[in-house]
Amino acid sequence: MFRFVYGKSNVYAQLGFADAEEIPVKAGIVQDITNRIRVTGLTISEAATMLGTSQSDLLLALGGKFQSFRAAELRTWHDRLSFSPR
């Protein structure tokens, strides 16, 4: 029988992820990027061009596989979308 203990600590830290503190930050940034792309009606191709990245990298990040991206890079993407008129 398994016993689960719930707490307020970072689950990624409990699982031993090296960048545990950064993962929730990255997730929030990616969520904002996703929302901005939806609101502006950009295609993935248009968004990738605007962000200065490849479609495959953008799709990885939007799909939740953002561990290979630094938070600063994701913030730069976010800022580019925030200041770019559609």
Buried (B, 14 or more C-beta within 10 A) or exposed (E): EEEEEEEEEEEBEEEEBEEBEBBEEBBEBBEBBBEBBEEBEBEEEBBBBBBEBEBEBBEBBBEEEBEEBEBEBBBBBBEBBEEBEE
